Amino acid sequence: MSTEKSGRLTTHVLDTASGKPAAGLSIALYRLQGETRTHLKTVSTNDDGRCDAPLLQGAEFKPGEYELVFAAGDYLRGQGVDLPSPAFLDVVPIRFGMAEGAHYHVPLLLSPYGYSTYRGS
């Protein structure tokens, strides 16, 4: 049986419009507790569209509700994409729950006019 300390949270971002990893995209992580939203950290993706380390692991990992906020508009503008004002997608929040001490992988597949996510492995 898993324990809380065995859990970890990871993410990666793929730019589906270019067919490449989304390097340099800023991601903020929040823990949600009722009406309280607590900022835990902000990271950027590396050249492979991944974070250099898990967002949560070990003693930092706690089951609960979380939100990843992806700065999609900043990334897309940085890639030279001509976005309208306001952009259709600027900030992409993904709220999710982690119920057990396991590996939760929350990827983002991104384009200027759509995105998708899933629980990966």
N, C-alpha and C positions, 0 to 999 in steps of 0.2 A: 504494500500500500504506500502511496506517495505521501511525503510530508511537505509542509510548507517550504522548508529550506531546499527541497529538490526542484522547486519550480523556477522557471525563467521566462522572460518575455523578450521576443525579438521581432524585428520588422525588416522589410526591405521595400524599395520602390522601383517599379519599372515604368519607364516612359513608353507607353504603347504606341504613341504617334511616331516616335523616332526608332522604336525597336531596340532601345538601349537602356541600361540602368540609369536611374535618375541620381546623378552625382551632385552633391552640394545642396540637397534639399533639407531645409530645417524642419525638425519635428519636435513638438512639445508634448510631454507626457504629464497627465493629471490623474490624481486619484479622486474619485467621487464618493462622498459619504453624505447621503441625504441631499440637502441643498448646498453642501460645502464642496467646492472644487479646489483642490490643493495642487499647485504646480510642483512636480517632483524634479524635472530636469528638461533641458532642451539640448538636442544633439543634431548633427548634420550627417547626411549619408556620405559614404566614401565613394571612390570611383566605381565600385561594384553595386552601388545603390543600397548598400547595407550600412548598419552602424558598426563601429569598430568593436563594440562589446554589447552584451545583452543590456536591454533597458532596465530590467530588474532581474536579480538573481540572488541566491543565498538568503541572508537575513532581510534584504530589501524587498523580497518577493512576499506578497501577502494576497491571498484570495480577496476578491472584491470587484468593484466596478471601476473602470478606468476609461480614459479618453486619450487618444492620440490625435494631435492637431497638426496636419501637414500643410506647410506653406507652399501650396501648389502654384498660386499665381506668381509669387516671387521667383520660384524655380523656372516656370515657363517663360516669364519675361526675360530672365537671365539666359535662356536658350535662344532668344531672338524671336519668340513667338509673338506675333502682333495680336494682343488680346483686346477685345472691346472694353469700353469703360462704362459701367463696371464689368469686370470679367465674369463669365458664367461660373467658373470655379476659381475662387481665390484662396480661401481657407477650407480645407477638407477635414472635418472632425469625424472620427470614428469612435463610437462608444461601444464598449464590450465588457463582458464579465469573465472573470477567472475564478472558477469554483473549486479548484483543487491544485495541489502542488504538482504541476506538470509543465511541459513546454508549450507555451502559447506563442504562435508565430502569426502575426497580423500584417500581411503584405498589402501594398497598395499598387494597383495597376491604374495608371493615370494617363489621361490625354486632356487637351484643352476643353473638351465638351463632355467628358464622362469619366467615371472611375468605378472600380469594383474592388472588393476585398473578400477575404475568406479566412477561415482558420486553417493555416498551413501546418507544415511539420518541419 
